[in-house]
Amino acid sequence: MKKQHAHTLEAVFQHPLRHDLRMSDVEAMLVGLEAHVEHLSDHRLKLQLASGETMVLHAAAGQHHPLLDADGVLRLRRFLEEAGITPEHPETPHPHPRGDQAKRLVIHLDHRGARLWWLEGDAVKTRNLQSNGIWGSHQRLSHRRDRDMEGQKAPVDYELLNQLCEEVQRADRVLLLGHGHGQSDMRELLKKHLARHNPGTEERLETATIDDTACSDSELLALARRQFGNEAHR
């Protein structure tokens, strides 16, 4: 961190409370901390740190709007503290890699199981998960073979669902590939299982429908990189 930004950070945490902190100096400090700063109306700044935390910062009212008011100083101090940023530890923590260094997971689901690709930079790691239960028959859920003698559905493979949940929790972004509608769509089954057993993790899911009878692995990965917005490094 540059010396002038370090001075501003110290001023935010100073006791007694400072009343002469300029919004422009605070903004410059936050940019130095790799924060994204967006100017809103009425002398407000929307802040987002590289680690993901966000807040809206208000300037003082009236003729003092170039300055940060007392409430704003306290809110900014608490915001930075909760993000692990203090004069003693002035660097922005990066708990999750960003961009094409993020842990991106591609899951292709069909009735045989799941194929997984982990994308981290240029590296690609693959894993196959086989299934019993509804995935084991190679048939649609609506097909008679997927039902028992009384016409009921074959049992759901919860072991596979739980394995997939564990993988999803390790990822920053997840793309689900597959096809089907309603009960025949394995992607919907996984999303419902995540919402029930790991609330919140389903929000990191993205889906794409493919003709998996005509797509090669390289085509699936190219589609995934376009979806994530990251082409492979040259």
N, C-alpha and C positions, 0 to 999 in steps of 0.2 A: 504494500500500500504506500502511495506517495505521502510525503511528509505533511502536505497541507490537508489531505484527506484524513490522516491519522489525527491531526489537530482537531478537525471537525468532529471526529468520532469521540475523542476525549471530551469535547465540549458537550456532546449529547448526554454523556454519563456524569457530567460534573455536578458536584454539590457545593453550595446551593444551586438550585435550578437556574440555567441560563435563560435570559429573555431576549438575547440579541442574535440568535442563530438565524442566518439568512437562508431562505428556501433554496436559493441558487447554490449555496455552499453545500447544503444537505444533498441536493440533487447530484452535484459533482461527486460527492463522497460515495453515494449509492452506485453511480455509474462505475466508479473505481472499484466497487465491490462486485462488479459484474451483474448488477441488478438491471432489470428492464424497467424503464421509467416512462410512463405515458401521461401526457398533460391532459387533464380533464377541465371542465368549465369551472368557473368560480375559484380560481387559484388552488386547484387540487391536483395532487399527483397520485397516480396509481402505481404502486411499486410491486415488483415481483423479483425475489431473489433467485439466484441460480439454483438453489436447493428447493424452490417451489413455493415458499411462503409468500403470501400477498397481503397488501393492506392499502388503504387510501389515506393519504396525508393531507390535512387541511392547513392552509396558511392562516395567519391571524386576520381578523376582520378589519374592514375600514382601511385607513391610511397606513396601517401596519402590515398590510398583506405581503410585503417582501419578506417578512419575518415569520418564524414558526412560533405559535403561541404555546403557553405552558402545557396545555393538554396535549398538543401535538408532540412536544418534546418527550413527555412521559410515555405516550403511545408508541413513538418511534423507539425509545429506549427499550420498552418491553418487547417490541417486535424483534429488535436486533438480538436481545438477550435470548429469546426463545429460539432464534435461529442459530445460536452459538457464537454470535459476533459481539465481542466486547473489546475495550482498549487493550486488554491483556491477550486476547485472541482475535486479532483484527482480520484474519483471512476468512473468506466465505467458504463454509464447509460444502463439499459436494458428495452427499450420501449416495447419489445415483449418477452414473455416467449419462451424458447427454448425446443428442444427435445420433450418428451412426456408431457411437461407442455404447449406446444403451443396450440393455439385454432385451433383444427382440425375439419373440418366440412365434413360430409358425406351426400351427397344428392342422393337419389334414385328417378329417374324420370321415370314415365310411363304416360299413357294416362288418368289416373285418377287424377293425381296431383303429389305431391312431398312429400317424407318422409325424414326428416332431423334428423341426429344424431350429437350432439356436443360432442366431446371427449376432455376432459381436465383432464390429468392424468388418474386416474381410473374412474372418474365420466363420466356418459353418460346421456345426456339430449335429449329427443326426441320431435319432433314436426311434425305435419301433416298439409300440405297445400292442400286444395281442389281446384279444378279448374272448370271454365266454358270454353267456347270457344273450342279450338281444343282438350283440355284434357278431356272435359266432356263426350265425346261419347263412351269411352272405345274401340274405333276402331282405325285402322291405318289411317293415314292422306290420304292415297291413296284410302280408302274405300268410296264407294258412299255415305254412311250415313254422312260422314264428309263434304259433300258439300251441298251447298244450291240448290234451284230449278233450277238455271241456270248452275249448274255444277261447281261453284266456291268453294274454300276452306272456311270452317267455320272460323270465326274471331279468331285471335290469342288472348290468354288471357294475355294481357299486365300487368294486375294487378298482376297476379301470377309471371310473369317475373320480375317485379319491386320488389316484395317481396323477391324473390330469390337473386336479385342483392344486396339488403340491407344485407341479411345474409352473402353473399360471402365477402362483404367489411369488415365485422367484424372478418373474419377468417384469420389465418396465412397460412393454407393449406386447400385445398378443393379437395375432391374426388367425381367425378360424376359417378354414377352407372346407368346402363341401357342397352338397346340394340336397334337395328334398324339401318337403313341406310338412308342417304339423308334426305328428308323431314320428314321421320317417326322417326328420332332420336331426341328426346327432348333435349339431351345434346348439340347437335350442335346448336339448336335454342337458348338455353341459352347462349352459348359461343358467338354467333354472337350478341346477345342483349347486353352482357357485353362489347364487343369490341366497339360497337356503342355508348353506353351511359355511360360507366365507363371505358374508355381506361386504360389499364395497369392491371386491376384486373383479366382479363382473363388469365394472365400469371401465376397466382397461382393455376390454375386448373389442375388436373390430372383426367384421365378417365379410367374406366375399364368396359369391356363388360361382362354381366352376363346373365344367364338364370334365370330371376327373378320369373319364375313359379315354380322353384325347390329349391330356396334358402330361408332358414329361416332367421329371423332377426339376430340371433347369428352368422350364417355363413357369412352374409353380413358384420357384424362388425369385424369378424375375418379376412376377406379379406381386409377390410379397414386398420386394424392395420398392416397387413403384407405390404400393399402398402406404408403406412407412415413410416414403419421401426420401429414401436413401439409396442411391445407386451404389454398386460396389466401387471401391477405390480403384483407380487406374494405376 
